[in-house]
Amino acid sequence: MNQTFAALQLGPAKRAAARLAAGAQTGSGSCRTQSYATEAKKKNPYSHTIKLPQTEFPLRADAARREKQFRHRCTDALYEWQLKNNRGPQFILHDGPPYANGDLHIGHFMNKVLKDIINRYQIMQGKRVVYIPGFDGHGLPIEQKALETLKGRDRDSLDPMEIRKLARNFALKAVARQTESFKEYAVMGDWAHPYMTLDPSYEANQLEIFKAMVEQGYIYRQNKPVYWSPSSRTALAEAELEYNEKHVSTSVYVKMQLTDESVARIGGAGKVSALVWTTTPWTLPANRAIAVHPDLEYVLIQVAENSESGSAGYQLLVGKDRLEAVTAMLPEGSTIAKVCMLNGKQLEGLSYSSAVSGKECPILLANYVTSDSGTGLVHSAPGHGQEDYEFGLANGIEIYAPVDDNGRFTSAAGVALAGMEVLGEGTRAVVAMLRDAGVLLHVQEFTHSYPYDWRTKKPIIQRATPQWFANVGSLKASASESLRDVKIFPEFGRRRLESFVAARSEWCISRQRVWGVPIPVFYNQSSGEPLLTAESISHVIGIIRERGTDAWWVLSTDDLLAPKYRSDGNTYVKGTDTMDVWFDSGSSWKLLEQVSERSEGAYADVYLEGTDQHRGWFQSSLLTSNAVRGVAPFRVLLTHGFTLDESRRKMSKSLGNTLEPARVIHGGRDKKKEPAYGVDLLRLVVGSTDYTHDVSFGPLVFAQFSDAMRKIRGTVRFMLGNLNGFTPDMLVPFEQMSSIDRYILHELRRFKQNAQTAFDTYEFYRAMQIVSNFTNADLSA
């Protein structure tokens, strides 16, 4: 910058020449290339009497052709140089690893360029920047992409090692392509030594974290409901869900007939039923209880339907506050009469016959029941929901879920339902059974928000299966406390991250896939009890550090067992679950132990990712770091928004509005419609935009910034042209400068201070506003 603006320090003669040259161009209203003496012209006998600016710096960047000439010097060479020559403190920006499951999009570009801007600024401050690019190479997204390459083969028949080999090769090819693209974006870093979650050393480090959490009692196994994706056939974490606001569900109002003893106890007569409401009819085969609130009021009503129905009448038990809504559902012409009023406590211990299974089940008290919707009586299936599970656990109720990995009813749900998809024909079959049995009071479809698998874009279910969990409940207090010392930009990101952590009590870390890091557990073949000790895990870690996680599938159980367990009189089998990919990437802070000059506190100065990572990588990193080290893994946390098109629509393949950075950099087939702007223009867009909100990209945006870049280049070109022939002896001492010279030096100092302040607070767009104003106003006035 000092060189660029050195022209401002020239003496009066130089300034007069510059003004004269500028005045010669005012007729055109812009700096024209012809005005600079850079082209061979016919000799003019008077040309020696005036000194025009001369420079080889072109007005147009010709970026697509010329950028490659400077890329190595400005990226790889600069990275190595600054590590050896800068004398300031170490600065670590830790890279969140993108999935190695495909080519890059404009969101990747924005993310990496923002990081690069930070790193380059820190280098300018004299710091030694450490930036190790990362790649997430495990998990379902990559496994699915790899399996898509198989044509005409039954994927279910593949050996686990076949799948792992396919997935590894796919991931490594994606890493190679992504690396070349990131380097083309002029992102500086240690590209020769990136970290990958599929590297044996990384996998071993991850298991060291897992072992530490086992030793501290954070890891446990339990048969409980989890988010289950039938389309992926695996458990999912909350961070792997997205919500479809237009999902259509079927809701039913079902009569659960009380036993004779219970009818007598509440003073009823004839057929008496407790009326329940559910939006998941497929869970009714797993019904094991009805929950009522101890303090709510309930009413027993006599229902007389119109004479044409031929009904002899019946009695219904409903919440008092829901009576009006329930009455509206009765057949036209029906009449009701109140028999008696009861409170929730009086209903405790009543029994009923479950509508689908016919099993006798209890009515029990629960504080989570409300009268805001439904009937005030809640159908409970402890195998299909977290609230129901806790309710069942507290009351000793069976955790029952007759649904398999494919989301189909098992034979335990009944012969009539076995094999049916619960979210499709299974739901319709249950509704038909209820109607045929005469216990269906009302059915309706409604649209609402429902969780979907973020990869397959298909609905999930809640289903009880034995899974491994991390106890977040005992971690979240220290995690939230550790955030107090973290600077978070923008500040609303703090509330968002804290709310996600506070709302979480557990983390399901097991997945039913083969491409990942195995949970190093062995099970007693006789009792099914898990063997998971510090000694057993340490032995596995030693093997994996040397041979990688393939060893878990290749070696025998005896080879993987620690010596003391090989002859303890028990026979063991190794587990088949792998770890959640968020545990994979959330363990990445540990690799910084080897490069950070700090032994206490956070190893990384900055984490920067999209706002969706508050529930993803930010959170998993925060939890694992607190579990092992008791600190947040970052000192500064930055988040950016999503990428949109020029109509402010989210970019997606289905809308056809996605944008490939390479198409902007190199141009499309028709260069007039899609010119080759080069990477600097795209970087300028990123650096000039408030990234804390969603950012729009498109042809109009690029054209606008192309003009802005030309204005900056024009100003720089004019100043460089005026420096032609400059030598140090031409410098004018400050005290001899005119007031206009002193003024512009003052403005230059203020410009530098303001720009530096903007960079210090990560407000790059403000710095670019300052550059634009200084260029177009102060220098071009």
Disulfide bonds with the S-S distance in Angstrom:
none
